[in-house]
């Protein structure tokens, strides 16, 4: 005679709630010793220790931290987070085992395993010339090869302070390294050394609507939230000017600005002088990378989630 495990299908339940709540499934099992002569009581924790066994009959009960389902885009996100053991009052050595699974790895977004956050900001740049155009894809060499075409707006070399819109962008997901690191779910996740080497690279193609060259990958964070859950964040900065600056040419002999133009100021013709000898400078010279290619910055599961809309159900 031995321990027996029976799943009570009639006691199962599934709760699917609109975001920001989570999906929860409950499964119930009956665990009992089928030897009527066995009357010794079991400590509940001893029963729990037995449940952790992966051999029959215990292999039918999902374990803490395990996926409730191996397949299904939504179903496989359900992770067992609670095992509740209760003695059955009408029979010795008989227990109800209630297994609850939810989406702890996805926090409050059970249908889409990725958070995409944007916070607007700005920066102030020195504008010496009101440019008629800018360099393609916001690229400019370290050593200027041409001057900016436009009208001087500096007064005696004092630049116009111009505020450029920016945005801080965060892409965030979570996963269970024991279950996901070797599986398809996060198989093409770049390693931290690779991600660190790509910091301060701009986007070589339009990404989520942001134009080429305007988004900078600024960092990567990996944080352990619990024994089962690791949170991963990718940080970006958008800049409407593609991070370009204007740098004035300075005379070699004394380092002063070359005031080569005059224009009306305060109603006085020629009342102000300024410089037009100004070039674009791109401070981020690393080769641009394609944020849209799976395995470059994001594993495919994150990239695909960013590319698609929320499921309708």
SVG drawing of the C-alpha trace seen along z (x, -y; Angstrom):
<svg xmlns="http://www.w3.org/2000/svg" viewBox="-17 -101 66 103">
<polyline fill="none" stroke="black" stroke-width="0.4" points="0.0,0.0 1.2,-3.5 0.4,-7.2 -2.1,-8.0 -2.7,-11.2 -5.9,-12.1 -6.6,-15.3 -10.0,-16.8 -10.9,-18.3 -14.3,-19.5 -12.5,-21.7 -10.3,-23.6 -10.8,-27.2 -9.5,-29.9 -9.8,-33.6 -8.9,-35.9 -9.2,-39.5 -8.6,-42.6 -5.3,-44.3 -3.7,-45.5 -4.8,-42.4 -3.4,-38.9 -4.5,-35.6 -4.8,-32.9 -5.5,-29.2 -6.2,-26.9 -5.9,-23.1 -6.9,-20.7 -5.5,-17.3 -6.4,-14.7 -3.4,-13.0 -4.0,-10.0 -2.5,-6.8 -4.5,-3.9 -3.5,-1.6 -6.4,-1.6 -4.1,-0.3 -1.8,-3.3 -3.0,-5.7 0.1,-7.6 -0.4,-11.3 1.8,-13.3 3.2,-16.8 2.0,-19.1 5.5,-20.1 6.4,-16.5 3.6,-16.2 4.9,-19.2 8.4,-17.7 6.9,-14.6 5.0,-16.7 8.4,-18.0 9.3,-14.5 9.3,-14.2 8.6,-10.4 5.1,-8.8 2.7,-9.5 4.0,-12.9 5.0,-13.9 1.5,-14.8 1.4,-17.7 3.0,-21.0 5.9,-22.3 6.6,-25.8 8.3,-27.9 7.3,-25.5 5.3,-26.4 1.8,-25.1 1.8,-24.5 4.6,-23.9 3.0,-25.5 0.7,-28.3 1.7,-32.0 -0.5,-32.9 -0.8,-29.5 2.9,-29.0 3.3,-32.3 1.4,-30.8 3.9,-29.9 3.0,-28.0 3.4,-30.4 1.3,-28.8 0.8,-25.2 -1.9,-25.0 -2.1,-21.7 -5.2,-21.0 -6.1,-17.8 -9.4,-16.2 -11.3,-16.0 -13.2,-12.8 -10.3,-10.6 -6.8,-10.0 -3.8,-10.7 -5.8,-12.4 -5.0,-15.9 -6.3,-18.4 -3.5,-20.0 -4.5,-23.2 -2.0,-24.5 -2.3,-28.1 -0.5,-29.5 -0.5,-33.1 1.8,-35.3 4.4,-36.6 7.0,-36.9 4.9,-39.3 3.7,-41.2 0.5,-43.2 0.7,-42.5 -0.2,-38.8 -1.1,-39.1 2.0,-41.0 5.2,-40.1 6.9,-43.5 6.5,-46.9 7.2,-49.9 7.5,-53.2 8.2,-56.7 8.9,-59.8 9.5,-63.1 12.3,-65.5 14.6,-67.9 18.0,-69.3 19.4,-72.8 21.8,-73.1 23.8,-76.1 22.6,-77.2 25.0,-79.4 23.4,-79.0 19.7,-78.5 20.3,-75.6 18.4,-75.1 19.1,-71.4 20.9,-68.8 23.2,-65.8 21.5,-62.6 20.5,-60.3 22.1,-62.8 25.6,-61.5 28.6,-63.9 32.3,-63.0 34.6,-63.8 36.6,-66.1 34.1,-68.4 34.2,-68.3 31.7,-71.1 30.0,-74.0 26.4,-74.4 24.3,-76.1 22.0,-78.7 21.7,-82.1 23.8,-83.2 21.7,-83.7 24.6,-84.2 25.4,-87.6 29.1,-88.3 29.6,-84.5 27.0,-84.2 24.8,-81.3 21.0,-81.1 19.9,-78.6 17.5,-76.2 15.5,-73.4 15.5,-70.1 12.7,-67.5 13.9,-64.2 12.3,-61.1 13.6,-58.4 12.4,-55.0 12.5,-51.8 11.7,-48.3 11.2,-45.8 10.5,-42.1 11.0,-39.4 11.8,-35.7 12.7,-32.6 16.3,-31.7 15.8,-28.1 13.1,-27.6 13.7,-30.0 17.5,-30.5 17.9,-27.3 14.5,-27.3 13.1,-29.0 11.5,-31.7 14.8,-33.5 17.3,-31.5 18.6,-34.4 18.9,-36.8 22.2,-38.7 24.7,-38.2 25.6,-41.2 29.1,-41.6 27.6,-42.0 25.0,-44.4 27.6,-46.5 29.6,-46.7 26.6,-48.1 25.9,-50.9 25.8,-54.4 25.0,-53.0 22.2,-54.7 19.5,-53.0 20.3,-52.2 16.7,-51.8 13.4,-53.3 12.4,-51.7 8.8,-51.8 8.2,-55.0 11.4,-56.7 13.5,-57.9 17.0,-56.6 19.8,-57.9 17.5,-59.5 17.5,-56.7 20.5,-55.9 20.9,-52.6 22.1,-53.9 22.2,-50.9 21.0,-47.5 19.9,-46.4 19.3,-42.9 17.7,-42.7 16.7,-39.6 13.2,-40.1 13.0,-36.7 14.5,-33.3 12.6,-32.6 12.2,-35.9 14.8,-38.1 13.8,-41.5 15.6,-42.8 15.4,-46.4 16.8,-48.1 17.2,-51.9 17.1,-54.4 17.1,-58.1 15.4,-59.7 16.7,-63.1 14.9,-65.1 18.1,-66.4 19.8,-63.0 22.2,-64.2 23.9,-66.6 25.7,-69.7 26.8,-72.9 30.5,-73.6 32.0,-77.0 35.3,-77.2 38.0,-79.1 40.9,-81.0 44.2,-79.2 46.1,-82.2 44.1,-83.3 41.2,-80.7 38.6,-83.4 35.4,-83.0 35.5,-84.1 32.9,-86.9 32.4,-86.9 28.9,-88.2 26.7,-91.1 22.9,-91.5 20.3,-93.8 19.8,-94.0 17.4,-96.2 16.4,-98.0 19.9,-98.8 21.3,-97.6 24.5,-95.7 24.0,-96.2 25.2,-92.7 28.0,-90.5 28.2,-86.7 29.9,-83.7 28.7,-81.3 31.7,-79.1 30.0,-76.4 29.9,-72.6 27.7,-69.8 29.2,-67.4 27.9,-63.9 29.3,-62.8 28.2,-59.2 30.4,-57.7 29.9,-54.0 28.4,-52.1 24.7,-52.2 22.8,-48.9 19.4,-47.6 17.2,-47.5 14.6,-45.5 16.9,-42.5 16.2,-39.7 19.3,-38.8 21.0,-42.1 19.5,-43.9 16.3,-41.9 15.5,-38.2 12.9,-37.4 10.1,-37.1 10.6,-40.7 11.1,-42.0 7.9,-40.2 5.9,-41.6 7.1,-45.2 6.1,-44.7 2.6,-43.4 -0.6,-44.7 -2.3,-43.4 -4.3,-40.2 -8.0,-41.1 -9.1,-38.6"/>
</svg>
